[in-house]
C-alpha cells in the first residue's frame, strides 16, 4: 500500500464517522473525571455576607458621609486640553479646498444640479490642490520645540 492510499483511507474514515456520536469510556478521556460536567448543574445557595447586613442596618446619614468621602477619593479630573494651533491663511484655504470641493460635488449630485465641465474641474482641482498644499506644508523634520535629543539612536 502506498502512503497516499493510506492517507485517503484515513480521510474516508474521518468523513464516514463525522456524524457518529463519540462514546468513550473514562479511560480514553484526556481529562480527569472530576472535570466532567454533570447532566444537571448543582444548585448553589448564595447567602449575603455579614458586612452587607451591617451596612443595611446603619443609618442613612452615615452612608451619605461615606459616599462623599468615596467621591473625593480616586476621581481623576484631566487637565484642560491645550488650545488648537492658530492657522495661517494658506492652511485655512487648503482645508477649505480639501473639504469644499467634494462637498460641492456631493451637494450638487444630491440636488440634481446641472454641473458644467468647468465646475467639475474646479471642484476636483480644489480637492487635489488642498491635499497637495497640506502635504507640502506638513514638513518632515522634528518640531521646533523638540530640543537636542531626538530619542534613542541604535
C-alpha positions in Angstrom: 0.0 0.0 0.0 1.3 3.5 -0.9 1.4 6.3 1.6 -1.2 8.2 -0.5 -3.7 5.4 -0.3 -3.2 5.2 3.5 -3.9 8.8 3.8 -7.0 8.6 1.6 -8.3 5.7 3.7 -7.9 7.7 6.9 -9.8 10.6 5.4 -12.6 8.3 4.3 -12.8 7.0 7.9 -12.9 10.5 9.3 -15.7 11.6 6.8 -17.7 8.4 7.5 -17.6 8.9 11.2 -18.4 12.6 11.2 -22.0 12.3 12.4 -21.3 9.4 14.8 -21.6 10.2 18.5 -18.5 9.8 20.5 -18.8 7.1 23.0 -15.8 6.9 25.3 -15.1 5.2 28.5 -13.4 7.1 31.2 -10.0 5.5 30.3 -10.0 7.2 26.9 -10.7 10.7 28.2 -7.8 13.1 28.1 -9.0 14.8 31.3 -9.8 13.6 34.8 -13.4 12.5 35.8 -13.6 15.4 38.3 -13.7 17.9 35.3 -16.7 16.2 33.6 -19.8 18.4 33.7 -22.9 16.7 35.2 -26.1 16.5 33.2 -27.9 18.8 35.6 -26.0 21.6 37.2 -25.9 21.6 41.0 -27.9 24.4 42.7 -26.0 26.8 44.8 -27.4 29.0 47.5 -25.8 32.4 47.9 -26.1 34.0 51.2 -25.4 37.7 51.7 -22.2 38.5 53.7 -22.4 39.8 57.2 -20.8 43.1 56.1 -23.7 43.7 53.8 -26.2 43.1 56.6 -24.3 45.5 58.8 -24.3 48.2 56.1 -28.1 47.8 55.7 -28.6 48.3 59.5 -26.5 51.6 59.5 -28.4 54.9 59.5 -28.6 56.7 56.1 -26.8 59.9 57.2 -23.6 57.9 57.9 -23.9 56.3 54.4 -24.1 59.8 52.9 -20.8 60.7 54.6 -19.2 57.6 53.2 -20.4 58.4 49.7 -18.9 61.9 49.9 -15.6 60.5 51.0 -15.6 57.9 48.2 -16.4 60.6 45.6 -13.3 62.6 46.6 -11.0 59.6 46.5 -9.7 58.2 43.3 -11.6 60.6 41.0 -9.4 61.8 38.2 -10.1 65.1 36.5 -8.0 65.6 33.4 -6.4 68.9 32.8 -8.0 71.1 30.1 -6.7 70.3 26.6 -4.2 72.8 25.1 -5.7 75.3 22.6 -5.8 74.5 19.0 -2.9 75.9 17.0 -3.6 79.1 15.0 -3.8 78.5 11.3 -2.4 81.0 8.7 -4.4 81.9 5.6 -2.8 79.4 3.2 -3.5 76.5 5.6 -7.1 77.6 6.0 -7.6 77.8 2.3 -6.1 74.4 1.8 -8.5 72.9 4.3 -11.5 74.7 2.7 -10.4 73.4 -0.7 -9.8 69.8 0.6 -13.3 69.5 2.0 -15.1 72.2 -0.1 -14.5 70.5 -3.5 -16.0 67.1 -2.6 -18.8 68.8 -0.5 -19.8 70.8 -3.6 -19.9 67.7 -5.8 -21.9 65.8 -3.2 -24.5 68.6 -2.7 -24.7 69.1 -6.5 -25.3 65.4 -7.1 -27.9 65.1 -4.3 -29.7 68.2 -5.5 -29.6 67.1 -9.2 -27.9 70.3 -10.2 -26.7 70.6 -13.8 -22.9 70.7 -13.4 -20.8 72.3 -16.1 -17.4 70.9 -17.0 -15.5 73.9 -15.5 -17.3 73.4 -12.2 -16.4 69.7 -12.0 -12.8 70.5 -12.9 -12.6 73.3 -10.3 -14.0 71.1 -7.5 -11.6 68.2 -8.3 -8.7 70.6 -8.7 -9.5 72.2 -5.4 -9.6 68.9 -3.6 -6.2 67.8 -5.2 -4.7 71.2 -4.6 -5.8 71.4 -1.0 -4.4 67.9 -0.4 -1.0 68.7 -2.0 -0.8 72.0 -0.2 -1.3 70.4 3.2 1.2 67.6 2.5 3.8 70.1 1.3 3.4 72.3 4.3 3.5 69.3 6.7 7.3 69.1 6.6 9.4 66.1 7.5 11.6 67.5 10.2 11.3 67.3 14.0 9.2 70.0 15.7 11.0 73.2 16.7 10.5 72.6 20.4 11.9 69.1 20.4 15.3 70.1 21.8 18.7 68.5 21.1 17.6 64.9 22.0 15.9 63.0 19.1 15.4 59.9 21.1 17.2 56.6 21.1 19.6 56.0 18.3 20.9 52.5 17.8 
